[in-house]
Amino acid sequence: MKELLVLSGKGGTGKTTLTASFAHLSKGCVIADCDVDAPDLHLLLRPRIEEREEFQSGVMAAVMEERCTGCGICEGLCRFDAIKVNDVAKVDELSCEGCGICAYFCKEKAILLKDRECGYFFRSSTRFGTLCHAELKPGEENSGKLVAHVKEMARKTCESQGLELLIIDGPPGIGCPVIASFSGVNHVVIVTEPTASGLHDLERVISLSRHFKVPFSVVINKWDLNREVSKEIEKRCMELGAEFLGRIEFDENVVKAILEGKAVTEFKDCKVSKSIANIWLKIQKRLWEEQSEPRKQ
């Protein structure tokens, strides 16, 4: 089984659009949406949920009101203003950081720490294959643990279905969720755009890929909106020894595809579809030729 990770140093570069197109062109794969802070792959794939599982991470304070005397010690100690005491203590779940100081100092042992319910995992069916994805509750934070669980679910699905390809829509940036998405990956496609911030963030993702010794290549999306910066990005890729896969034009058909809930490659007669198809052929060649073993973490 091969794992392809699609990343970008910043949001809005077209990473999800490209992931959906690769899934369409692959003719048989499992897809994982690891951008759980702002998942949007489901908008293009229109999944039908088949399995749902609750995700728990960290802890939060809970008050046993029958024991609480309303002394106010917990309110005075809480640095996050998460507890207010009237007759009894009340916890603001959005503000609580789960530090536990209230529970430690409560004389009546009226406060306990319970597992925080952060969101849900899903395994869904789509027209391109099985999609493993997640959804966080409002105000909850993403973590590497959540990304790792989504990937593990996707790997098991790949194995059970006898498929050889897992395509991962990774989180933007270089933080903890991105680092977790690197585990076991065979190749990374970095999507950038022709802007100064696009170039800067591209260099950060390249540095991260090198740190984890994962083979990577670069795609410029909407390259013709700023041809000068696109040339600068290509030149920088050469200087950094980054393989350049190709350019994708700005095309209003992409917007049309998003509005219709489709991958743009489902539109056969447009330039951008042909450009992505050519890039996909190169990616396939890299995936099956690269002999390096995936890293274990």
Backbone bond lengths (Angstrom), bond angles and torsions (degrees), N, CA, C in turn:
res aa  C-N    CA-C-N  psi(-1)  N-CA   C-N-CA  omega(-1)  CA-C   N-CA-C  phi
1 M - - - 1.459 - - 1.525 109.95 -
2 K 1.319 116.34 135.58 1.464 122.83 177.67 1.518 109.66 -108.73
3 E 1.343 115.68 144.47 1.462 121.34 178.49 1.524 109.61 -118.78
4 L 1.323 115.38 123.28 1.455 122.49 178.00 1.525 108.67 -111.26
5 L 1.331 116.08 123.99 1.461 122.06 -178.99 1.523 109.84 -110.24
6 V 1.330 116.65 126.90 1.466 121.81 177.79 1.525 107.90 -104.48
7 L 1.340 116.16 119.75 1.467 121.42 -176.17 1.525 111.04 -125.93
8 S 1.319 114.60 163.50 1.466 121.54 169.87 1.517 107.43 -149.08
9 G 1.333 115.91 149.15 1.454 119.28 -178.80 1.510 112.86 -74.62
10 K 1.331 117.35 -15.14 1.457 122.79 -179.44 1.515 109.05 -147.49
11 G 1.310 116.28 163.18 1.457 120.30 178.62 1.519 111.82 -76.67
12 G 1.322 116.41 157.75 1.458 121.46 173.34 1.511 116.22 84.29
13 T 1.323 118.33 11.90 1.471 120.06 -178.76 1.528 112.71 -86.12
14 G 1.328 118.53 -12.29 1.457 121.46 -177.93 1.509 113.86 105.83
15 K 1.322 116.20 17.09 1.464 122.04 -177.64 1.538 111.84 -60.11
16 T 1.316 117.38 -46.68 1.465 120.78 -178.19 1.523 111.39 -68.75
17 T 1.327 117.31 -39.12 1.468 120.83 176.68 1.522 110.51 -59.75
18 L 1.323 116.34 -41.28 1.463 120.67 179.88 1.529 110.80 -69.42
19 T 1.329 116.93 -40.38 1.465 120.59 178.63 1.521 110.69 -59.75
20 A 1.331 117.45 -46.76 1.465 121.43 179.31 1.529 110.84 -61.34
21 S 1.320 116.80 -38.85 1.464 120.76 179.11 1.523 111.03 -66.22
22 F 1.338 116.89 -42.18 1.471 120.18 177.54 1.528 110.71 -62.22
23 A 1.337 116.58 -41.05 1.464 120.10 179.01 1.527 110.83 -62.34
24 H 1.323 116.40 -39.18 1.470 121.25 178.24 1.523 111.03 -65.72
25 L 1.328 116.97 -42.14 1.466 121.51 -176.55 1.521 112.74 -76.74
26 S 1.325 117.48 -21.22 1.465 120.66 -174.02 1.525 112.98 -70.03
27 K 1.332 117.70 -26.11 1.466 122.57 179.84 1.532 112.60 61.58
28 G 1.314 117.11 31.55 1.460 120.27 177.23 1.509 112.50 144.03
29 C 1.337 116.84 97.39 1.462 120.72 -178.91 1.528 108.79 -160.60
30 V 1.324 115.54 172.49 1.460 122.66 167.99 1.522 106.63 -110.05
31 I 1.328 117.07 141.27 1.462 121.70 -177.35 1.524 108.53 -115.75
32 A 1.333 116.35 138.57 1.465 121.69 176.49 1.522 109.13 -123.92
33 D 1.311 117.02 125.58 1.466 121.56 175.40 1.524 108.04 -98.27
34 C 1.330 115.55 99.57 1.469 120.96 -178.13 1.523 112.23 -95.39
35 D 1.318 117.52 4.21 1.466 120.47 174.11 1.526 107.82 -87.01
36 V 1.340 116.08 70.17 1.463 120.57 -169.86 1.532 113.11 -78.21
37 D 1.334 117.70 -14.68 1.465 119.42 174.99 1.522 110.95 -67.67
38 A 1.321 116.00 -40.12 1.474 121.16 -179.91 1.523 109.26 -140.82
39 P 1.343 117.34 67.23 1.466 119.59 -177.50 1.522 111.27 -69.24
40 D 1.326 116.34 131.80 1.463 118.57 177.66 1.530 112.95 -140.13
41 L 1.336 116.96 4.78 1.458 119.54 177.96 1.531 110.84 -62.59
42 H 1.341 116.36 -31.32 1.467 120.05 -179.75 1.523 112.31 -64.09
43 L 1.342 117.32 -22.41 1.463 120.27 179.13 1.525 111.57 -67.51
44 L 1.339 116.11 -29.48 1.460 120.65 179.31 1.522 112.48 -92.71
45 L 1.335 116.85 -29.51 1.468 120.09 -174.53 1.529 113.48 -96.58
46 R 1.326 117.29 -14.75 1.461 122.73 177.89 1.535 111.74 48.24
47 P 1.310 117.69 63.45 1.473 120.62 -174.06 1.527 113.13 -71.97
48 R 1.316 115.00 153.58 1.456 122.50 171.04 1.520 106.96 -110.24
49 I 1.323 116.74 112.43 1.465 121.98 -173.22 1.528 110.41 -66.67
50 E 1.329 115.19 129.22 1.460 121.14 179.56 1.537 111.57 -112.25
51 E 1.339 116.96 -33.81 1.464 121.03 178.33 1.525 109.01 -135.98
52 R 1.327 115.44 144.84 1.471 121.18 179.03 1.522 107.96 -137.50
53 E 1.331 115.51 134.61 1.469 120.64 -177.80 1.527 108.62 -137.64
54 E 1.328 116.18 138.63 1.466 120.30 -179.37 1.525 110.76 -77.18
55 F 1.327 116.04 141.49 1.462 121.67 177.97 1.521 109.50 -109.69
56 Q 1.339 116.07 128.66 1.458 121.74 178.09 1.523 109.40 -121.43
57 S 1.316 115.83 137.33 1.465 120.23 178.91 1.525 109.04 -153.38
58 G 1.322 116.08 130.48 1.449 119.84 179.88 1.525 111.66 74.63
59 V 1.331 115.11 -173.43 1.462 121.04 -179.14 1.525 109.93 -133.97
60 M 1.322 115.24 165.77 1.460 121.21 174.42 1.528 108.32 -146.17
61 A 1.315 115.76 159.10 1.462 121.28 -177.88 1.522 111.49 -77.08
62 A 1.321 115.49 143.19 1.471 121.88 174.64 1.529 108.11 -136.76
63 V 1.330 117.29 136.60 1.470 122.90 -175.56 1.525 110.11 -100.72
64 M 1.339 115.88 129.21 1.469 121.04 170.50 1.531 106.79 -89.71
65 E 1.311 115.91 98.38 1.462 121.70 -169.65 1.536 113.06 -60.40
66 E 1.325 117.22 -29.76 1.467 119.49 -178.74 1.526 112.04 -67.42
67 R 1.343 117.79 -20.59 1.468 121.14 179.03 1.527 112.44 -97.20
68 C 1.321 116.76 -22.57 1.470 121.05 -172.63 1.537 111.05 -70.01
69 T 1.319 115.41 132.81 1.474 121.01 178.62 1.528 111.94 -102.60
70 G 1.330 116.91 -2.63 1.465 120.23 179.80 1.504 113.96 71.46
71 C 1.339 117.78 30.28 1.471 121.28 -176.37 1.521 112.65 -69.19
72 G 1.330 118.57 -26.53 1.461 121.78 176.22 1.514 115.52 88.40
73 I 1.330 118.73 1.00 1.469 120.92 179.51 1.529 110.96 -59.42
74 C 1.322 115.84 -43.62 1.476 119.79 -178.04 1.524 111.25 -62.91
75 E 1.328 117.31 -39.98 1.466 120.75 179.79 1.524 110.81 -63.60
76 G 1.309 116.89 -39.20 1.461 120.42 179.78 1.516 113.24 -69.93
77 L 1.328 117.04 -29.79 1.467 120.76 -177.58 1.529 113.40 -85.62
78 C 1.329 117.66 -25.40 1.473 120.44 -173.68 1.523 111.23 -70.74
79 R 1.340 116.42 118.09 1.468 121.73 -179.34 1.527 112.43 -79.87
80 F 1.341 116.64 -9.65 1.465 120.17 -174.77 1.526 112.19 -107.44
81 D 1.353 116.31 7.75 1.474 121.41 -178.89 1.523 111.24 52.33
82 A 1.333 115.56 39.00 1.467 120.23 -176.88 1.522 112.74 -92.93
83 I 1.346 117.83 -8.54 1.470 121.04 -179.24 1.529 109.52 -124.46
84 K 1.304 115.31 129.25 1.458 121.79 174.56 1.526 108.18 -122.29
85 V 1.332 116.72 135.89 1.458 121.34 -177.13 1.524 109.45 -114.80
86 N 1.312 115.39 123.28 1.463 121.73 169.32 1.527 106.46 -112.17
87 D 1.301 117.63 -97.72 1.469 119.47 169.69 1.523 110.29 -81.36
88 V 1.362 113.96 -38.74 1.464 120.75 175.96 1.522 108.08 -134.10
89 A 1.322 115.74 165.45 1.460 120.15 179.89 1.523 110.88 -75.59
90 K 1.327 115.09 141.87 1.461 122.05 176.22 1.533 108.25 -126.77
91 V 1.349 116.76 136.31 1.460 121.87 -177.49 1.528 109.93 -102.30
92 D 1.317 116.28 129.08 1.462 122.21 171.29 1.529 107.73 -85.47
93 E 1.323 117.31 106.75 1.461 121.33 -172.43 1.530 112.54 -63.31
94 L 1.321 117.35 -32.09 1.474 120.07 -179.15 1.530 111.35 -71.75
95 S 1.343 116.94 -28.64 1.465 120.39 -177.28 1.526 113.04 -90.74
96 C 1.331 117.75 -24.29 1.466 121.22 -175.17 1.526 110.81 -66.63
97 E 1.341 116.17 129.83 1.454 122.69 178.68 1.523 112.64 -101.49
98 G 1.322 117.33 -0.40 1.462 120.55 176.47 1.521 114.03 70.64
99 C 1.330 117.44 27.74 1.470 119.91 -177.49 1.532 112.04 -70.90
100 G 1.343 117.20 -29.03 1.461 121.09 174.27 1.510 116.03 89.98
101 I 1.329 118.34 1.00 1.465 119.00 -176.87 1.527 111.53 -66.02
102 C 1.314 117.70 -32.85 1.468 120.82 179.35 1.527 110.51 -64.78
103 A 1.334 115.69 -43.78 1.463 119.90 -179.91 1.526 111.15 -66.46
104 Y 1.337 116.73 -36.74 1.468 121.38 -177.13 1.526 111.60 -66.29
105 F 1.345 116.70 -39.76 1.470 119.94 -174.11 1.530 113.80 -97.31
106 C 1.319 118.11 -2.94 1.468 119.56 -179.82 1.531 110.12 -68.45
107 K 1.322 117.75 117.15 1.468 122.19 -176.60 1.528 112.14 -68.52
108 E 1.342 115.87 -28.74 1.461 119.79 -177.02 1.533 112.16 -91.75
109 K 1.340 116.32 0.03 1.475 121.39 -176.14 1.536 110.95 53.24
110 A 1.350 113.77 41.41 1.464 119.85 -176.86 1.521 112.75 -90.92
111 I 1.334 116.52 -5.86 1.466 120.16 -178.35 1.527 108.89 -117.73
112 L 1.292 115.63 130.90 1.466 120.68 175.89 1.532 108.64 -125.55
113 L 1.323 115.53 162.86 1.465 120.87 177.80 1.523 108.55 -104.32
114 K 1.310 115.62 123.18 1.465 120.35 179.93 1.527 109.56 -114.08
115 D 1.329 115.76 157.75 1.461 120.87 178.28 1.528 109.47 -61.01
116 R 1.336 114.05 137.23 1.461 119.59 179.82 1.525 109.67 -86.98
117 E 1.305 117.02 124.44 1.463 122.34 176.78 1.529 108.22 -86.70
118 C 1.344 115.49 107.55 1.467 120.58 -170.54 1.524 114.46 -95.45
119 G 1.323 116.97 -26.74 1.453 118.41 -176.48 1.512 111.26 171.58
120 Y 1.351 115.24 -151.85 1.457 120.44 -174.64 1.529 111.10 -141.04
121 F 1.340 114.43 149.71 1.463 122.06 168.85 1.523 107.87 -100.31
122 F 1.334 115.81 150.22 1.457 119.92 176.96 1.527 110.04 -135.49
123 R 1.322 115.23 143.39 1.464 121.40 165.04 1.514 106.23 -117.07
124 S 1.340 116.52 120.06 1.459 121.18 -172.61 1.520 110.58 -130.18
125 S 1.316 115.36 157.48 1.467 120.46 175.87 1.526 109.35 -100.67
126 T 1.333 116.47 140.72 1.464 122.59 176.54 1.519 108.57 -134.52
127 R 1.317 116.79 172.58 1.463 120.58 -179.52 1.526 112.47 -70.38
128 F 1.354 117.40 -13.49 1.460 121.23 179.14 1.529 112.68 -104.04
129 G 1.318 117.47 -5.25 1.458 120.78 -177.40 1.517 110.76 135.95
130 T 1.316 116.46 -175.03 1.469 121.41 -178.56 1.527 110.31 -74.83
131 L 1.312 115.81 136.39 1.467 122.75 177.20 1.523 108.76 -113.31
132 C 1.339 116.50 125.50 1.464 122.60 172.96 1.522 107.50 -105.48
133 H 1.316 116.65 124.48 1.466 119.71 -174.45 1.519 109.96 -150.38
134 A 1.324 116.32 177.25 1.467 121.21 -176.27 1.520 109.79 -145.14
135 E 1.316 114.23 164.37 1.463 120.79 178.63 1.516 108.65 -142.03
136 L 1.317 117.21 126.03 1.463 121.79 177.52 1.519 110.39 -90.86
137 K 1.317 115.83 146.69 1.457 120.14 173.32 1.530 109.34 -72.10
138 P 1.335 118.35 155.53 1.474 120.92 179.87 1.516 112.11 -54.02
139 G 1.323 115.72 131.86 1.463 121.17 176.95 1.507 115.01 86.17
140 E 1.347 118.64 -9.28 1.465 120.53 -179.40 1.521 110.42 -83.00
141 E 1.331 115.40 152.26 1.458 120.94 -176.21 1.520 111.05 -99.62
142 N 1.334 114.79 144.79 1.459 121.10 174.91 1.531 109.39 -73.98
143 S 1.331 115.79 159.41 1.458 120.02 177.94 1.518 109.11 -152.67
144 G 1.324 115.59 162.17 1.452 120.50 176.08 1.515 111.79 -62.09
145 K 1.331 116.65 -29.36 1.465 120.70 179.40 1.530 110.84 -61.74
146 L 1.316 116.72 -41.96 1.461 120.96 -179.38 1.527 110.53 -66.58
147 V 1.335 116.96 -45.02 1.461 121.19 178.32 1.528 110.31 -61.02
148 A 1.327 116.60 -43.68 1.467 120.70 -179.67 1.524 111.21 -61.63
149 H 1.329 116.95 -37.63 1.463 120.07 -179.63 1.523 110.71 -68.64
150 V 1.326 117.25 -41.62 1.469 120.48 177.78 1.525 110.32 -61.22
151 K 1.331 116.43 -42.63 1.466 119.83 179.45 1.523 111.83 -65.59
152 E 1.324 116.48 -41.25 1.462 119.89 179.85 1.527 110.56 -63.48
153 M 1.324 116.42 -41.24 1.455 120.73 176.90 1.527 110.40 -60.48
154 A 1.340 116.37 -41.80 1.460 121.01 -179.53 1.527 111.44 -67.10
155 R 1.338 116.81 -39.85 1.471 119.86 178.76 1.526 111.39 -62.51
156 K 1.319 115.95 -45.25 1.469 119.69 -179.76 1.523 110.59 -63.45
157 T 1.332 116.39 -36.54 1.459 120.43 178.03 1.529 110.37 -65.49
158 C 1.339 115.80 -42.49 1.469 121.05 177.51 1.525 110.58 -57.62
159 E 1.318 115.48 -47.40 1.467 120.49 -178.10 1.524 111.47 -65.03
160 S 1.330 116.73 -43.21 1.462 119.99 -177.53 1.525 111.98 -67.64
161 Q 1.340 117.02 -29.02 1.452 120.79 -179.74 1.526 112.79 -92.73
162 G 1.332 116.44 -3.17 1.455 120.28 178.99 1.517 113.72 68.36
163 L 1.326 117.06 30.12 1.463 121.46 -179.87 1.524 110.60 -95.84
164 E 1.329 116.28 157.36 1.462 121.36 -173.54 1.519 113.78 -110.06
165 L 1.334 117.54 3.08 1.462 118.88 -175.20 1.518 111.14 -138.88
166 L 1.336 114.90 130.89 1.463 123.15 172.71 1.523 107.69 -119.65
167 I 1.331 116.68 121.20 1.471 122.17 178.73 1.519 108.39 -107.45
168 I 1.340 115.93 126.23 1.470 121.71 -173.29 1.524 110.23 -115.82
169 D 1.316 116.07 123.81 1.468 122.10 171.39 1.523 106.55 -87.87
170 G 1.329 116.37 103.38 1.456 121.08 -172.91 1.518 113.51 -82.76
171 P 1.335 116.88 166.77 1.462 121.50 176.37 1.540 109.99 -73.29
172 P 1.324 117.85 156.16 1.466 120.04 174.69 1.519 110.88 -78.67
173 G 1.338 116.29 161.34 1.462 121.00 176.00 1.515 112.95 91.04
174 I 1.346 116.01 -156.38 1.472 121.30 -178.81 1.530 111.60 -137.38
175 G 1.330 117.26 19.41 1.463 120.92 -174.63 1.525 114.09 -80.46
176 C 1.332 115.05 -166.21 1.465 122.29 -176.04 1.534 113.38 -54.36
177 P 1.354 119.98 -47.17 1.469 119.23 179.21 1.526 112.73 -60.44
178 V 1.340 117.35 -35.96 1.466 120.95 178.78 1.527 110.17 -67.19
179 I 1.316 116.34 -43.72 1.468 120.87 179.22 1.529 110.08 -60.15
180 A 1.336 116.61 -41.89 1.469 120.12 178.41 1.518 111.39 -64.32
181 S 1.326 117.80 -32.64 1.464 120.59 -177.86 1.518 112.30 -70.92
182 F 1.341 118.57 -17.97 1.461 122.29 -179.32 1.535 112.63 -73.24
183 S 1.309 117.66 -22.67 1.460 121.08 -172.61 1.528 111.87 -58.15
184 G 1.343 115.95 122.05 1.458 121.84 174.92 1.503 116.06 76.95
185 V 1.332 118.41 6.12 1.463 121.62 -175.30 1.533 110.95 -78.43
186 N 1.342 116.05 143.50 1.468 120.95 178.10 1.520 113.31 -91.71
187 H 1.331 116.78 -32.77 1.464 119.62 -178.19 1.525 109.37 -153.58
188 V 1.341 116.28 144.86 1.461 122.68 178.25 1.522 109.25 -117.35
189 V 1.316 116.34 128.56 1.464 121.70 170.86 1.524 107.28 -103.18
190 I 1.326 116.38 119.38 1.469 121.59 -178.65 1.523 108.25 -100.53
191 V 1.324 116.76 121.09 1.458 122.62 -179.42 1.519 108.79 -100.09
192 T 1.319 116.22 127.81 1.457 120.23 179.21 1.521 109.58 -130.50
193 E 1.323 116.38 173.32 1.460 122.07 179.02 1.525 108.86 -131.05
194 P 1.336 118.19 157.67 1.474 120.94 -174.66 1.527 113.11 -79.47
195 T 1.329 115.73 67.93 1.463 121.76 175.31 1.529 108.14 -136.06
196 A 1.313 116.24 163.79 1.461 120.19 178.97 1.525 111.01 -62.17
197 S 1.335 116.95 -41.53 1.467 119.74 178.75 1.523 110.47 -68.82
198 G 1.341 117.17 -33.94 1.462 120.45 177.63 1.517 111.37 -61.60
199 L 1.338 116.59 -43.21 1.465 121.36 178.77 1.525 110.96 -65.86
200 H 1.319 116.48 -45.27 1.462 120.85 -179.49 1.529 111.39 -59.29
201 D 1.336 116.18 -46.89 1.465 119.89 -177.35 1.522 111.74 -73.13
202 L 1.324 117.00 -28.53 1.467 120.70 174.08 1.525 110.19 -60.42
203 E 1.317 116.64 -44.00 1.469 120.92 -179.44 1.534 110.78 -62.67
204 R 1.330 116.72 -35.12 1.475 119.72 179.24 1.530 111.14 -67.78
205 V 1.334 117.02 -40.66 1.465 119.73 -179.80 1.525 110.63 -70.33
206 I 1.339 116.65 -37.04 1.467 120.18 176.09 1.528 109.96 -60.36
207 S 1.332 116.11 -43.84 1.462 120.61 178.40 1.529 111.04 -60.53
208 L 1.329 116.94 -40.89 1.457 121.31 179.29 1.535 110.76 -66.28
209 S 1.325 116.86 -42.37 1.471 121.00 179.00 1.522 110.84 -61.39
210 R 1.323 115.66 -40.50 1.466 119.27 178.83 1.520 111.18 -67.29
211 H 1.310 115.66 -37.89 1.460 119.28 179.93 1.526 110.90 -59.55
212 F 1.335 116.58 -41.22 1.461 121.02 -179.48 1.528 112.89 -90.21
213 K 1.341 115.57 2.93 1.470 121.97 176.39 1.531 112.04 56.76
214 V 1.328 115.14 44.60 1.456 121.82 177.57 1.533 108.49 -104.83
215 P 1.326 119.42 127.35 1.469 121.15 175.98 1.529 110.27 -58.58
216 F 1.333 116.75 141.39 1.459 119.59 -176.63 1.526 110.41 -144.47
217 S 1.317 115.69 161.28 1.458 122.77 175.02 1.522 108.22 -146.52
218 V 1.336 116.38 165.93 1.469 121.73 -169.73 1.525 110.75 -124.37
219 V 1.336 115.17 140.83 1.463 123.20 174.44 1.521 108.00 -127.06
220 I 1.345 116.68 136.19 1.470 120.47 173.93 1.522 108.21 -102.12
221 N 1.328 116.15 119.21 1.458 121.06 177.32 1.533 109.36 -94.89
222 K 1.326 116.37 144.86 1.481 123.46 -179.03 1.535 111.04 55.76
223 W 1.323 115.92 40.27 1.466 121.82 -171.96 1.521 112.78 -60.76
224 D 1.337 117.48 -31.60 1.459 120.65 -174.44 1.525 113.83 -79.74
225 L 1.337 118.10 -2.13 1.459 119.81 175.08 1.520 111.65 -74.39
226 N 1.324 117.13 -24.41 1.465 121.49 175.86 1.522 108.07 -150.97
227 R 1.315 115.77 87.39 1.463 121.22 -173.00 1.530 112.31 -65.08
228 E 1.318 116.66 -33.49 1.466 119.86 -178.78 1.530 111.25 -65.61
229 V 1.337 115.58 -46.37 1.462 118.90 178.80 1.524 110.27 -67.18
230 S 1.330 117.78 -34.05 1.464 120.74 176.88 1.525 110.93 -61.14
231 K 1.335 116.10 -42.19 1.471 120.02 176.21 1.531 110.87 -62.78
232 E 1.324 115.22 -39.65 1.461 120.11 179.31 1.530 110.66 -63.79
233 I 1.334 116.78 -39.88 1.466 120.88 178.78 1.520 110.75 -65.21
234 E 1.337 116.63 -43.65 1.467 120.11 178.55 1.532 110.98 -61.80
235 K 1.327 115.27 -41.34 1.461 119.69 178.39 1.524 110.92 -63.44
236 R 1.340 115.73 -41.44 1.470 120.37 -179.92 1.526 110.74 -66.14
237 C 1.329 116.96 -35.94 1.466 120.93 177.42 1.530 110.32 -62.02
238 M 1.330 116.33 -40.55 1.465 120.54 177.91 1.520 110.67 -63.75
239 E 1.341 115.86 -42.32 1.460 120.32 179.93 1.521 112.30 -64.19
240 L 1.349 115.65 -34.49 1.460 120.41 -177.92 1.523 112.32 -89.92
241 G 1.316 116.68 -1.96 1.467 120.15 -179.13 1.519 112.94 71.88
242 A 1.338 116.66 26.10 1.461 121.55 179.45 1.516 110.05 -90.75
243 E 1.314 117.00 131.06 1.454 121.09 178.43 1.524 109.58 -69.90
244 F 1.333 115.86 129.96 1.461 120.93 -179.55 1.529 108.87 -101.11
245 L 1.333 116.78 117.55 1.466 120.95 -175.65 1.519 113.67 -84.61
246 G 1.322 117.37 -34.42 1.460 118.24 -179.66 1.509 113.31 156.87
247 R 1.343 113.51 178.92 1.459 121.79 -179.33 1.524 109.84 -112.67
248 I 1.328 115.23 149.32 1.466 121.49 174.45 1.521 107.69 -122.41
249 E 1.320 116.45 129.19 1.456 121.67 -176.73 1.529 111.95 -74.42
250 F 1.329 114.60 158.62 1.470 119.18 167.35 1.521 107.26 -74.97
251 D 1.323 116.37 129.73 1.465 120.22 -175.07 1.527 108.13 -147.32
252 E 1.324 116.33 126.79 1.467 120.24 -179.84 1.525 112.16 -66.59
253 N 1.333 117.05 -15.13 1.465 119.45 175.43 1.530 111.77 -64.05
254 V 1.333 116.74 -25.19 1.468 119.97 177.20 1.530 109.48 -64.18
255 V 1.326 116.47 -44.96 1.468 120.73 177.49 1.525 110.37 -62.47
256 K 1.326 116.17 -41.71 1.465 120.85 179.08 1.530 110.59 -61.61
257 A 1.332 116.05 -42.48 1.467 120.67 179.50 1.528 111.02 -63.23
258 I 1.340 116.65 -43.32 1.470 120.64 179.51 1.520 110.42 -62.05
259 L 1.332 117.19 -42.79 1.464 121.12 179.69 1.530 111.48 -63.69
260 E 1.320 116.37 -31.05 1.467 120.99 -179.92 1.525 112.43 -90.92
261 G 1.354 117.01 -1.35 1.454 120.71 -179.91 1.515 112.64 68.53
262 K 1.329 116.53 42.95 1.458 121.56 -178.01 1.523 110.65 -128.64
263 A 1.336 115.31 161.18 1.463 120.30 167.31 1.515 107.42 -78.52
264 V 1.317 117.50 141.91 1.470 119.85 -175.90 1.521 111.34 -63.79
265 T 1.329 118.45 -25.43 1.464 121.06 178.86 1.525 112.38 -70.58
266 E 1.337 117.22 -9.89 1.463 119.89 172.37 1.518 110.99 -74.85
267 F 1.341 117.10 -12.99 1.460 121.98 171.66 1.528 106.99 -92.19
268 K 1.299 117.80 107.91 1.466 121.26 -169.58 1.524 113.37 -74.52
269 D 1.322 117.46 -37.08 1.461 119.77 -170.21 1.521 112.40 -101.76
270 C 1.313 116.85 59.13 1.460 119.60 173.65 1.529 109.35 -143.50
271 K 1.320 114.94 152.93 1.470 120.85 -174.65 1.514 112.40 -59.55
272 V 1.326 116.56 -43.77 1.457 120.30 -173.56 1.530 111.23 -64.42
273 S 1.340 116.65 -33.42 1.469 119.88 177.71 1.523 110.76 -63.94
274 K 1.334 115.97 -41.91 1.463 120.38 179.92 1.534 110.74 -67.18
275 S 1.335 115.85 -39.40 1.469 119.32 179.24 1.523 110.99 -63.52
276 I 1.340 116.92 -44.15 1.467 120.69 179.81 1.521 110.61 -66.91
277 A 1.332 117.46 -37.85 1.463 120.97 178.53 1.527 110.83 -62.34
278 N 1.337 117.27 -40.90 1.467 120.53 177.77 1.523 111.46 -65.53
279 I 1.327 116.35 -39.97 1.472 120.79 177.08 1.524 109.96 -63.78
280 W 1.331 117.04 -40.84 1.463 121.06 -179.53 1.534 111.25 -62.39
281 L 1.329 117.46 -38.98 1.471 120.49 177.81 1.526 110.60 -60.45
282 K 1.326 116.32 -40.78 1.467 120.58 178.84 1.539 110.50 -66.65
283 I 1.331 115.90 -40.54 1.478 119.69 -179.83 1.522 110.50 -63.88
284 Q 1.321 116.69 -43.52 1.464 120.12 178.37 1.527 111.08 -57.29
285 K 1.319 115.07 -42.98 1.469 119.63 179.82 1.524 110.41 -62.42
286 R 1.348 116.80 -43.62 1.471 120.22 179.97 1.532 110.58 -64.29
287 L 1.316 116.47 -43.56 1.466 120.66 -176.07 1.519 112.18 -60.45
288 W 1.311 116.47 -46.08 1.462 119.30 -173.30 1.512 112.78 -87.86
289 E 1.350 117.05 -12.18 1.465 119.17 176.69 1.514 112.37 -91.62
290 E 1.356 116.38 -29.87 1.456 119.38 -176.82 1.525 109.59 -69.40
291 Q 1.304 115.56 123.58 1.462 120.92 -173.94 1.522 113.75 -98.52
292 S 1.337 117.10 -5.05 1.458 119.31 -176.40 1.518 110.60 -66.00
293 E 1.322 115.73 140.51 1.453 121.48 179.40 1.520 110.01 -75.04
294 P 1.353 117.73 144.62 1.466 119.26 176.46 1.507 111.29 -63.79
295 R 1.331 115.80 148.64 1.446 120.29 -178.93 1.510 111.05 -75.98
296 K 1.316 116.03 144.23 1.469 121.32 177.60 1.526 108.85 -100.50
297 Q 1.333 115.72 131.69 1.458 120.06 179.00 1.517 109.91 -131.14
